[in-house]
Amino acid sequence: MASKKIKIDKEIFVKAKKYSQTAGYSSAEEFISHILEKEIAKIEEGDDSVDAIKKRLQGLGYIS
């Protein structure tokens, strides 16, 4: 699997690292990747409009 680097707020990464260990993931990166996969699957499964998807991504901070 190819990898890309993304910027993430330090506080969010610290929390992700903490909770990834609690949830039994091998790393924060694995945990974050799994969360993103789940959110993408939700969007792909739903009948959301493009505007609703944009609002959700803006709320998550992925687009401005």
C-alpha positions as CSV (number, residue, x, y, z in Angstrom):
1,M,0.0,0.0,0.0
2,A,1.4,3.4,-1.0
3,S,1.5,6.0,1.8
4,K,1.1,9.7,1.8
5,K,1.9,12.2,4.5
6,I,-0.8,14.4,5.9
7,K,-0.7,17.2,8.4
8,I,-2.7,16.7,11.6
9,D,-3.1,18.8,14.6
10,K,-0.7,17.8,17.4
11,E,-3.4,17.5,20.0
12,I,-5.5,15.3,17.8
13,F,-2.6,13.0,17.1
14,V,-1.8,12.7,20.8
15,K,-5.4,11.7,21.5
16,A,-5.3,9.3,18.5
17,K,-2.1,7.7,19.9
18,K,-3.7,7.3,23.3
19,Y,-6.9,5.8,22.1
20,S,-5.2,3.6,19.5
21,Q,-3.3,1.9,22.3
22,T,-6.5,1.5,24.4
23,A,-8.4,0.0,21.4
24,G,-5.6,-2.4,20.6
25,Y,-4.2,-1.0,17.4
26,S,-0.5,-1.4,16.7
27,S,-0.1,2.3,16.0
28,A,-1.8,5.7,15.8
29,E,-1.4,5.5,12.0
30,E,-3.3,2.2,11.8
31,F,-6.1,3.6,14.1
32,I,-6.4,6.8,12.0
33,S,-6.4,4.9,8.8
34,H,-9.2,2.6,10.1
35,I,-11.3,5.6,11.2
36,L,-10.9,7.2,7.8
37,E,-11.9,4.0,6.0
38,K,-15.0,3.7,8.1
39,E,-16.0,7.3,7.5
40,I,-15.5,6.9,3.7
41,A,-17.5,3.7,3.7
42,K,-20.4,5.6,5.5
43,I,-20.3,8.3,2.8
44,E,-20.2,5.7,0.0
45,E,-23.1,3.7,1.4
46,G,-25.4,6.6,2.1
47,D,-27.5,8.6,-0.4
48,D,-26.1,11.8,0.9
49,S,-26.1,14.8,-1.4
50,V,-22.9,16.4,-2.5
51,D,-23.6,19.4,-0.3
52,A,-24.2,17.2,2.8
53,I,-20.9,15.5,2.1
54,K,-19.0,18.8,1.7
55,K,-20.5,20.0,5.0
56,R,-19.4,16.9,6.8
57,L,-15.9,17.1,5.4
58,Q,-15.7,20.8,6.3
59,G,-16.8,19.9,9.9
60,L,-14.1,17.4,10.1
61,G,-11.6,20.0,8.8
62,Y,-10.6,18.2,5.6
63,I,-11.8,21.0,3.3
64,S,-12.4,24.6,3.9
